[in-house]
C-alpha cells in the first residue's frame, strides 16, 4: 500500500522518489519487534501520541450503509 498511495508515503515520511521496503522487510521487522517484546510498547506509545495530538481513534467500527424503505411523504402545498 505504501507504494500505491501518496497518503501512506507521506505518513511514513517518504518522498515520491524514495525506495519503499518490501513486504518481507516489514514482516522481518515486525517479527523482530515481537521477539524483543517491543511491539505492544510501540503501539501503546503510538496510541499515546495520537491521543495527545487530539485525535480520537475509533477502532473496529463499521458504518452500516443499508438502504431501507421509508413511507412516501404526502405533504401538500
C-alpha positions in Angstrom: 0.0 0.0 0.0 2.9 2.4 0.7 3.9 2.2 -2.9 0.4 2.8 -4.2 -0.8 5.7 -2.0 0.7 9.0 -1.6 -1.0 9.5 1.8 0.8 6.4 3.1 4.1 7.6 1.8 3.5 11.0 3.5 2.6 9.2 6.7 5.8 7.2 6.5 7.9 10.3 5.8 8.8 9.1 2.3 9.1 11.1 -0.8 8.0 10.1 -4.3 11.5 9.1 -5.3 12.3 7.2 -2.1 12.6 3.5 -2.1 9.9 1.6 -0.1 10.7 -1.5 1.9 9.1 -4.7 0.5 6.7 -6.9 2.4 9.4 -9.3 3.6 11.5 -6.4 5.1 8.4 -5.2 7.0 7.5 -8.7 8.1 11.0 -9.3 9.4 10.9 -6.0 11.3 7.6 -6.9 12.9 8.9 -10.3 13.9 12.0 -8.7 15.4 9.7 -6.4 17.5 7.7 -9.4 18.7 10.9 -11.3 19.6 12.2 -8.3 21.5 8.8 -8.0 23.3 8.5 -4.4 22.0 5.5 -4.5 19.7 2.9 -3.8 22.4 5.0 -1.0 23.9 5.4 0.6 20.4 1.7 0.5 19.8 1.0 1.9 23.3 3.3 4.8 22.5 1.6 5.4 19.2 -1.8 5.4 20.9 -0.4 7.9 23.4 0.9 10.2 20.7 -2.3 10.1 18.7 -4.4 10.9 21.8 -2.0 13.7 22.8 -2.4 15.2 19.4 -6.1 15.4 20.0 -7.3 12.6 17.7 -9.8 10.1 18.9 -9.3 6.8 17.1 -12.3 4.6 16.7 -11.2 1.0 16.4 -13.4 -1.7 14.9 -16.3 0.5 13.8 -18.3 -0.4 10.7 -20.8 2.0 9.2 -24.0 0.4 8.0 -25.0 1.8 4.7 -28.1 -0.4 4.2 -31.0 1.2 2.3 -34.4 0.8 3.9 -37.8 1.6 2.5 -39.5 4.7 4.1 -43.1 5.9 3.7 -43.7 8.5 1.0 -44.2 11.9 2.2 -47.6 13.2 1.1 -47.3 16.8 2.1 -49.5 19.2 0.2 -48.9 22.9 -0.5 
